[in-house]
């Protein structure tokens, strides 16, 4: 129902409006007709058994193939022990917002660890990576007078919303297109403050941002660089600090944003940068000021996870081996997937209804849980199953997945 027709009907009847549920149900019906309605699986992940879990939705054990707990750190004894100790000594809650209740010491230790990880002066923790991006970009853009934010066309929704809420002028450059970014920078008044925002690992296609080249342009045109490393922290680099560390350019990036809820296996988001930048976000960002702090158990678990992965390469090495092994198996089986240089393995289907049907068959027939990825997460016509192997997926599980995909593609008549 269009707002104009709704307004006309209200004006004609002069009666109070009561059709709220009709509006909501209509919107949901359209979503379902497009094959984009999301159904969440009711899962019970059991300690020590990941990637196995019990699906209350399916009534059986399933193998999870779409978790962002990339290294299985959510199951790691070091993390669990740190969380138990913090819970028993510091209690369950944080007491409120940090502006009112102060910092509990486990938070101070976490932010110190994050600054050390990224070799920056300071770090600031938020309740999620989404909040970190939205709060930081919106605040920085609003504080810089006449700012222009240059944003990669494939940036995450949290970055897009942060740029939008900043009120700054935005210029979108084609994905990973250095020449297009240069054109946009050259057409912008040199005196205006500038931020170039981009990612390292793009989570749906699994490709990597051109960090060094974007830093070159930033230095040439006097821009700040803002790098989202959420799908790379813990995963790449000698100490798990991300792709920028791996490529030797971390010191050239002004603001690094990351998450504690993926490779580190816990929850939360953060930025790391120069002290003045972090303090400005801390002091002005509503998404930080008015949000209850993460509790001690979560922050202690995150610190333990980060410090473990700063010194252990076992998990990262095993993970890369598993990802490459699965890609080779899919190729041999004729299953269409995007060839990436990262741990993201997108199996391409290209139709929302077929994507949902494939996900359902994998769960119901084969006991494999992979969520369908549809628009608006990916462009229409590029619907996919986003598979994320971990070091804990064994050879039998991988062969089961490949065989199941081959069966499902045959049943649904999906072709490469």
Number of C-alpha atoms within 10 A of each C-alpha: 9 6 8 9 10 13 11 11 13 13 11 9 9 9 9 8 11 8 9 9 9 11 12 10 11 13 12 14 13 12 13 13 11 14 18 19 16 13 9 8 14 13 19 13 17 12 14 12 11 17 24 23 19 18 20 12 12 17 12 13 18 22 22 26 22 21 19 19 21 27 26 22 26 24 19 18 14 15 24 21 15 20 21 16 15 20 17 10 11 16 14 13 15 20 16 16 16 18 15 11 12 13 17 18 12 22 25 15 13 24 20 18 19 25 18 15 21 26 17 21 16 21 29 25 27 26 21 17 26 22 21 29 29 22 27 32 28 26 25 23 25 18 16 15 12 15 20 23 27 23 23 22 16 20 17 18 14 17 28 21 16 23 30 17 16 22 17 23 14 18 18 18 21 14 16 20 15 15 13 14 22 16 11 13 23 11 9 14 11 12 10 13 18 27 24 23 23 26 28 21 24 21 22 19 21 20 19 17 22 17 21 16 14 23 21 14 19 21 13 11 18 16 23 20 23 26 23 27 26 26 26 27 29 34 29 22 19 17 22 26 26 26 25 25 19 15 12 11 13 22 13 17 21 19 24 23 25 28 29 28 22 26 28 31 24 22 19 24 21 24 30 27 23 15 13 11 19 19 15 14 23 21 13 17 20 14 20 23 18 13 15 19 25 24 21 26 27 26 28 27 29 31 24 24 25 27 19 19 23 16 11 14 18 11 19 22 13 14 23 19 14 21 21 17 14 22 22 12 16 22 13 10 13 13 19 16 20 17 15 15 15 20 26 26 27 24 23 21 25 18 19 23 19 19 25 25 16 26 21 20 20 21 24 16 12 18 23 24 27 23 25 24 24 25 16 10 12 14 11 12 13 18 25 31 24 24 24 23 31 28 19 18 20 12 12 8 18 18 14 15 22 19 16 20 22 16 17 20 18 11 11 13 10 18 11 12
